Amino acid sequence: MINNEGVLVMGIHYDYKSTRGDKAMKKEAKRKARIEQRRAKKLHNNPKESKEDVMHDIDKPITLEDLTNPDKD
């Protein structure tokens, strides 16, 4: 290729086919990272699923305090 000054300029020319594999791998890695980030965020924001549900003692009557303050031990 000859530029405006008449000097022969050589350069590396990439076409779509030569970079297609690299682009596909980068895109797949980015997609997997995004999925893992969402999964970690979902587990971090949802501690209710990991906590065990405690049942009310069936021998005791349910009081107003039990209904209004269920976190009371």
TORVEX-200938 format. One record per residue: residue number from 1; residue in one letter; x negated, y, z of N, C-alpha, C, O in turn. Coordinates in steps of 0.2 Angstrom, whole numbers, plus 5000, padded with zeros to 4 digits. Example, Ala and Ser with C-alpha at 12.3 -4.5 7.8 and 13.67 -1.06 7.14 Angstrom:
% residues 2
(1 "A" (4934 4972 5039) (4938 4978 5039) (4934 4984 5039) (4929 4983 5042))
(2 "S" (4936 4989 5035) (4932 4995 5036) (4936 5000 5039) (4933 5006 5040))
//
This chain:
% residues 73
(1 "M" (4996 4994 5000) (5000 5000 5000) (4996 5006 5000) (4991 5006 5004))
(2 "I" (4997 5011 4996) (4993 5017 4996) (4997 5023 4998) (5003 5024 4996))
(3 "N" (4994 5027 5003) (4998 5032 5006) (4997 5038 5002) (4995 5038 4996))
(4 "N" (4999 5044 5004) (4999 5050 5001) (4993 5053 4999) (4992 5056 4994))
(5 "E" (4987 5051 5003) (4981 5054 5001) (4977 5049 4996) (4972 5051 4994))
(6 "G" (4980 5044 4994) (4977 5039 4989) (4973 5034 4993) (4969 5031 4989))
(7 "V" (4973 5033 4999) (4969 5028 5003) (4973 5022 5004) (4979 5022 5005))
(8 "L" (4970 5016 5002) (4973 5010 5003) (4974 5008 5011) (4969 5008 5014))
(9 "V" (4980 5007 5013) (4982 5006 5020) (4984 4999 5020) (4989 4997 5017))
(10 "M" (4981 4995 5024) (4984 4988 5025) (4987 4988 5032) (4985 4991 5037))
(11 "G" (4992 4984 5033) (4996 4983 5039) (4999 4976 5040) (5000 4973 5035))
(12 "I" (5001 4975 5046) (5005 4969 5047) (5012 4970 5046) (5015 4975 5049))
(13 "H" (5015 4966 5042) (5022 4967 5040) (5026 4961 5043) (5025 4956 5041))
(14 "Y" (5031 4962 5048) (5035 4957 5050) (5041 4957 5047) (5044 4962 5045))
(15 "D" (5044 4951 5046) (5051 4951 5043) (5055 4948 5048) (5053 4945 5053))
(16 "Y" (5061 4947 5047) (5066 4945 5051) (5065 4937 5053) (5065 4935 5059))
(17 "K" (5063 4933 5048) (5062 4926 5049) (5056 4925 5054) (5056 4920 5058))
(18 "S" (5051 4929 5053) (5045 4927 5057) (5046 4929 5065) (5043 4926 5069))
(19 "T" (5051 4933 5066) (5052 4935 5073) (5059 4933 5076) (5060 4934 5082))
(20 "R" (5062 4929 5072) (5069 4926 5074) (5068 4922 5080) (5072 4922 5085))
(21 "G" (5063 4917 5081) (5063 4913 5086) (5061 4916 5093) (5064 4915 5098))
(22 "D" (5057 4921 5093) (5055 4925 5099) (5061 4929 5101) (5062 4929 5107))
(23 "K" (5065 4932 5096) (5070 4936 5098) (5076 4931 5102) (5079 4933 5107))
(24 "A" (5077 4926 5099) (5082 4921 5102) (5080 4919 5109) (5084 4918 5113))
(25 "M" (5073 4917 5110) (5071 4915 5116) (5072 4921 5122) (5074 4919 5127))
(26 "K" (5070 4927 5120) (5071 4933 5124) (5078 4934 5126) (5080 4935 5132))
(27 "K" (5082 4933 5121) (5089 4934 5122) (5092 4929 5127) (5096 4930 5131))
(28 "E" (5090 4923 5126) (5092 4917 5130) (5090 4918 5137) (5094 4917 5142))
(29 "A" (5084 4920 5138) (5081 4921 5145) (5084 4927 5148) (5086 4927 5154))
(30 "K" (5086 4932 5145) (5090 4938 5147) (5097 4936 5150) (5099 4938 5155))
(31 "R" (5100 4932 5145) (5107 4929 5147) (5107 4925 5153) (5111 4926 5158))
(32 "K" (5102 4920 5154) (5101 4916 5160) (5100 4920 5166) (5102 4919 5171))
(33 "A" (5095 4925 5166) (5094 4929 5171) (5100 4933 5174) (5101 4934 5180))
(34 "R" (5104 4936 5169) (5110 4939 5171) (5115 4935 5174) (5118 4937 5179))
(35 "I" (5116 4928 5172) (5120 4923 5175) (5118 4922 5182) (5122 4922 5186))
(36 "E" (5111 4921 5183) (5109 4919 5190) (5110 4925 5194) (5111 4925 5200))
(37 "Q" (5109 4931 5192) (5110 4937 5196) (5117 4938 5198) (5119 4939 5204))
(38 "R" (5122 4936 5193) (5129 4937 5195) (5131 4931 5200) (5134 4932 5205))
(39 "R" (5128 4925 5199) (5129 4920 5204) (5126 4921 5211) (5130 4920 5216))
(40 "A" (5120 4924 5211) (5118 4926 5218) (5122 4932 5221) (5123 4932 5227))
(41 "K" (5124 4937 5217) (5128 4942 5220) (5135 4939 5222) (5137 4942 5228))
(42 "K" (5138 4935 5219) (5144 4932 5221) (5143 4928 5227) (5148 4928 5232))
(43 "L" (5138 4924 5228) (5137 4921 5235) (5135 4925 5240) (5137 4924 5246))
(44 "H" (5132 4931 5239) (5130 4936 5244) (5136 4939 5246) (5137 4941 5252))
(45 "N" (5141 4941 5242) (5147 4945 5244) (5153 4941 5246) (5158 4944 5248))
(46 "N" (5152 4934 5246) (5158 4930 5248) (5156 4926 5254) (5156 4920 5253))
(47 "P" (5155 4928 5260) (5153 4924 5265) (5159 4920 5268) (5157 4915 5272))
(48 "K" (5165 4922 5266) (5170 4918 5269) (5170 4911 5267) (5173 4906 5271))
(49 "E" (5168 4909 5261) (5168 4902 5259) (5163 4898 5263) (5164 4892 5264))
(50 "S" (5158 4901 5265) (5153 4897 5269) (5155 4896 5276) (5152 4891 5279))
(51 "K" (5159 4900 5278) (5161 4900 5285) (5166 4895 5286) (5171 4894 5282))
(52 "E" (5166 4891 5291) (5171 4885 5292) (5177 4889 5295) (5177 4893 5299))
(53 "D" (5183 4886 5293) (5189 4888 5296) (5190 4885 5303) (5190 4879 5303))
(54 "V" (5192 4889 5308) (5193 4886 5315) (5201 4886 5316) (5204 4891 5315))
(55 "M" (5204 4880 5317) (5211 4880 5318) (5213 4882 5325) (5209 4882 5330))
(56 "H" (5219 4884 5326) (5221 4886 5332) (5223 4880 5336) (5225 4875 5333))
(57 "D" (5222 4880 5343) (5223 4874 5347) (5231 4873 5347) (5235 4878 5349))
(58 "I" (5233 4867 5345) (5240 4866 5344) (5244 4865 5351) (5250 4866 5352))
(59 "D" (5240 4865 5356) (5243 4864 5363) (5244 4871 5366) (5248 4871 5371))
(60 "K" (5241 4876 5364) (5243 4883 5366) (5248 4886 5362) (5248 4885 5356))
(61 "P" (5252 4890 5365) (5257 4894 5361) (5253 4900 5358) (5248 4902 5360))
(62 "I" (5256 4902 5352) (5253 4907 5348) (5256 4914 5351) (5262 4915 5351))
(63 "T" (5251 4918 5353) (5253 4925 5356) (5252 4930 5351) (5249 4929 5346))
(64 "L" (5254 4936 5353) (5254 4942 5349) (5246 4944 5348) (5244 4946 5343))
(65 "E" (5242 4943 5353) (5235 4944 5353) (5232 4939 5348) (5227 4942 5344))
(66 "D" (5234 4933 5347) (5231 4929 5342) (5233 4931 5335) (5229 4930 5330))
(67 "L" (5239 4934 5334) (5241 4936 5327) (5237 4942 5325) (5236 4943 5319))
(68 "T" (5236 4947 5330) (5233 4953 5328) (5226 4953 5328) (5223 4957 5325))
(69 "N" (5223 4949 5332) (5215 4949 5333) (5213 4941 5332) (5212 4938 5336))
(70 "P" (5213 4939 5325) (5211 4932 5324) (5204 4930 5325) (5202 4924 5326))
(71 "D" (5200 4935 5326) (5193 4934 5327) (5191 4933 5334) (5185 4932 5336))
(72 "K" (5196 4934 5339) (5195 4933 5346) (5193 4926 5347) (5197 4921 5345))
(73 "D" (5188 4924 5351) (5187 4917 5353) (5190 4915 5359) (5189 4909 5361))
//
